[in-house]
């Protein structure tokens, strides 16, 4: 099923409009389906999916509740539309590649692109008020192995919806890494406060505190060059010792002058 979905997206060139986030094969579940999850985008589309089996399936677009109204109307107006909810549109067709091509054409329409760009999400907190934020699928609890930008973090933190599973998970204690996009410069930290890892990340964005080398890297390169990831969730009292272990493993400590690579100075 996943191969079939990927072939549809490839042959229609629909996948060329998006950057892949993860692929999920759930064909062994009670409700079998496969997902092609995409990174944040102006359309607020979160994944393309096939539900059922190869001989009897339907195509689904999963999107944010805040999808642009005009885009939603156009996608719902396709003759193959079978059902829609506040976050999904389901299609039934004998030729899903042809359907995907028409979906791609809708997304490439200049009017749709402009309207989607105008319906961006903005930060509400005084510190970041007015900052344009990406759409994040906060119902997706898949955290380990994921990379987040500073704008992603603010978007997740400010999302107060009941299905924000992502913030709930990122509020756990644990060890994290901040690194340059190319992976050469790295900083290891631990989070053991009430708001866990995402709370600690927000503190970094507000003030790096005594993280001297990390501060210098951000001043030199800016936070657009920095990405955040969870290394592991860890609840035990010896979390500082665990943090030191990861610093040693990844070689991030530099007790000398700032070198732009090893960003832990203790």
Secondary structure, DSSP 8 states (H G I E B T S, - for coil): -HHHHHHHHHHHTGGGGS-EEEEEEETTSSS-EEEEEE---TT-EEEEEEEEETTEEEEEEEE-TT--HHHHHHHHTSTTEEEE-SSEEEE--S-HHHHHHHHHHHHH-HHHHHHHHHT-EE--STTTTT-EE----TT----TT--B-HHHHHHHHH---TT-HHHHHHTS-EEEEEEETTSSSEEEEEE-STTHHHHHHHHHHH--TT-HHHHHHHHHH-GGGEEEEEEEE--STTHHHHHHHHHHHHT-B--SS--SSB-B--
